[in-house]
Amino acid sequence: MNADLYVPADGWLHRADPRVKLALAALLLILSLALRQTGVIMLALLVEHALLITSKIPLRHIVRIWKMLLPLIAMIVIMWPLFDHTGVNVLLSFGPFVLTEQNLVMAAVMGLRVPALAFACFVLLFTTDQSMLVRGLVALGVPYRIGLTISTSLRYIPEFFAMFSTISQAQQARGLNLKTRKTSLAKRFRAYIPVIIAVLIQGFKMGENVGRAMESRGLGMQGVRRSYYRRLRMRPADWVILVIAMLCAAAVVALAMAI
């Protein structure tokens, strides 16, 4: 996984104001969470993919996200009938597993909701670099420290995944067996302890280095007001995108409530 989720490109969404992209992501998240209609979630997924593709995000990045999400989606769809026994039209019954038409539809909805929520976030993260994300949050009234903390956390999540993969490969090259599947879960967890300890040590070192770098740039100095080389200004195109997004969201909500 790349260390930075931002994908450099010259797409129209890259050029949009970060506040507009934050609003788009928020609207898609709210629609995916608040509404349970399958059509609404499918529409949200379609819109998210259209936004990414028209913004010149390579298909390999979209496929990579689907590969990461598929195990979670499959687990939700399979396990949902174990806990949800609603519905009278029973299709299959085996012990605690009761599959009905109603909970099958809900399993599909819950399974599709995961990528809908994920891609709502990636619409923002793939098209907005760290500095612009912080500036957008600060422009919305979020304190600079909080905005920097959020963007830095998003920046270093994939870094930790890459670090974990690198350390795992290095430990296996030294003879650590991590690929056995016949041992118990407890033994497999103990096998990963050296990797986890190494990742934690590297994480603490990374955090210390980042802290020193921020201190050297004057972050948190008393009596110092932060200045900006360029301030964000909404262009006419940004207002058009925002108005169209809000009108479309309102129409989807009204249609979903009318059905």
Secondary structure, DSSP 4 states (H G I P E B T S, - for coil): --S--------HHHHS-HHHHHHHHHHHHHHHHH---HHHHHHHHHHHHHHHHHTT--HHHHHHHHHHHHHHHHHHHHHHHHH----S-EEEEETTEEEEHHHHHHHHHHHHHHHHHHHHHHHHHTT--HHHHHHHHHHTT--HHHHHHHHHHHHHHHHHHHHHHHHHHHHHHTT------SS-HHHHHHHTHHHHHHHHHHHHHHHHHHHHHHHHTTTT-TT-----SS-----HHHHHHHHHHHHHHHHHHHHHHH-
